[in-house]
Each structure stands twice: as C-alpha cells, then as structure tokens.
Amino acid sequence: MRVVLITQVDQGGNKLSLTLGREYEVLGLEADMYRILTDETASPWPNDPVLYEPDCFRIVDLSEPDFWHCTTGEDGERYCYPPEWSQVGFFEDYHDGLQQAREAFWE
C-alpha cells in the first residue's frame, strides 16, 4: 500500500515528521492507522516507524502485501503486519529500545 501526504498537521494539531506531497509505503495497519517511517531528516527520530491518521494521506496504491497477517478488532478496525511484527507489544518494545525488536523490525 502506498500513500501521498496531503497535510502536515493531523486532526489533533500535531505536526507530522513527513514531507508534504511525498509518497510513502505503508508498513502496516494498526486500528486502521498507517504505520510509516518518518523522514530521514526527522528530529529527534529519523526513520522511525510511527502511526499516522489515514486522513492525512491520499491512497495511490491500495494493494496490500501478501505476507501481511490481518485481523479485525471488535469495532471492525483492521490490524495488518508481517507476522514477526504482529505480536502484542512488538512496537512498544521497539520504541522502548529493545534490541531484539529493533533487529526483527529492520530484518
């Protein structure tokens, strides 16, 4: 899935660490939000896998990778990731700096 950023501020008024008009690969879905790498120049966390609201983007390619493992939550929200990333707490571990999660992500 590929998207283009159409606004640099989300609904909560937060400035996004992405470039307006740039195309991004969606790495996964979490409660229908897009997980995307921040720009290389983002400060303080360049190339960080962060969740973004879908309203900030225009979809340019709706196809999802065959290797995504997808589930649906109680309210119909979708969760889709590669199997290695689907474990509960994976991205919390990544953002907490746990080496095993970081290595699994970048593999």
C-alpha positions as CSV (number, residue, x, y, z in Angstrom):
1,M,0.0,0.0,0.0
2,R,1.3,3.4,-1.0
3,V,0.1,6.8,0.1
4,V,0.9,10.5,-0.5
5,L,0.9,13.0,2.3
6,I,-1.7,15.7,1.8
7,T,-1.4,17.7,5.1
8,Q,1.5,18.2,7.5
9,V,-0.8,18.5,10.6
10,D,-3.1,15.8,11.9
11,Q,-6.6,16.2,13.4
12,G,-5.0,16.8,16.8
13,G,-2.9,19.7,15.6
14,N,0.3,17.7,15.7
15,K,2.9,18.4,13.0
16,L,3.9,15.3,11.1
17,S,7.6,14.2,10.5
18,L,6.8,13.7,6.9
19,T,7.1,15.7,3.6
20,L,4.0,17.2,2.0
21,G,3.4,15.6,-1.4
22,R,5.9,12.8,-0.9
23,E,4.8,9.2,-1.5
24,Y,5.2,6.7,1.4
25,E,5.0,2.9,1.8
26,V,2.5,1.8,4.5
27,L,4.4,-0.7,6.6
28,G,1.3,-1.9,8.4
29,L,-2.1,-1.0,9.7
30,E,-2.9,-0.7,13.4
31,A,-6.5,0.1,14.3
32,D,-6.8,1.5,10.7
33,M,-3.9,3.9,11.3
34,Y,-0.9,3.7,8.9
35,R,2.5,2.8,10.2
36,I,5.0,4.7,8.1
37,L,8.7,5.5,8.6
38,T,9.4,9.1,9.5
39,D,11.6,11.1,7.1
40,E,15.3,10.7,7.2
41,T,15.6,14.3,8.4
42,A,13.0,14.0,11.1
43,S,14.2,15.1,14.5
44,P,14.7,13.5,17.0
45,W,13.8,10.1,15.5
46,P,14.7,9.7,11.8
47,N,13.4,6.5,10.1
48,D,11.2,5.7,13.0
49,P,8.0,3.5,12.4
50,V,5.2,5.8,13.6
51,L,1.4,5.6,13.4
52,Y,-0.4,8.3,11.3
53,E,-4.0,9.1,10.7
54,P,-5.3,8.0,7.3
55,D,-7.0,11.3,6.7
56,C,-3.5,12.9,6.3
57,F,-3.0,10.9,3.1
58,R,-4.3,10.1,-0.4
59,I,-4.0,6.4,-1.4
60,V,-2.1,5.9,-4.6
61,D,-1.9,2.1,-4.5
62,L,-4.4,0.1,-2.4
63,S,-2.7,-3.3,-2.8
64,E,-1.6,-4.9,0.4
65,P,1.4,-7.3,0.6
66,D,0.6,-11.0,0.6
67,F,2.7,-11.5,3.6
68,W,0.7,-9.3,5.9
69,H,-1.2,-11.1,8.6
70,C,-4.5,-9.2,9.1
71,T,-7.1,-9.4,11.9
72,T,-10.2,-7.3,12.7
73,G,-10.9,-5.8,16.1
74,E,-14.1,-5.7,18.0
75,D,-15.2,-2.4,16.3
76,G,-14.2,-3.5,12.8
77,E,-10.8,-1.8,12.8
78,R,-8.0,-3.6,10.9
79,Y,-4.6,-4.7,12.1
80,C,-2.2,-5.8,9.4
81,Y,1.5,-6.5,9.8
82,P,4.1,-9.0,8.7
83,P,3.8,-12.0,11.1
84,E,7.0,-11.1,13.0
85,W,5.5,-7.7,13.9
86,S,2.0,-8.9,14.8
87,Q,2.9,-9.9,18.4
88,V,1.2,-7.8,21.1
89,G,3.7,-5.2,22.3
90,F,6.1,-5.5,19.4
91,F,6.2,-1.8,18.6
92,E,6.2,-0.8,22.3
93,D,9.3,-2.9,22.6
94,Y,10.8,-1.3,19.5
95,H,10.2,2.2,20.8
96,D,11.5,1.2,24.3
97,G,14.8,0.4,22.5
98,L,14.8,-3.4,23.0
99,Q,17.4,-4.7,20.7
100,Q,15.6,-7.9,19.7
101,A,12.5,-5.9,18.5
102,R,14.7,-3.4,16.6
103,E,16.6,-6.2,14.9
104,A,13.4,-8.0,14.0
105,F,12.0,-4.8,12.5
106,W,14.9,-4.0,10.3
107,E,15.3,-7.5,9.1
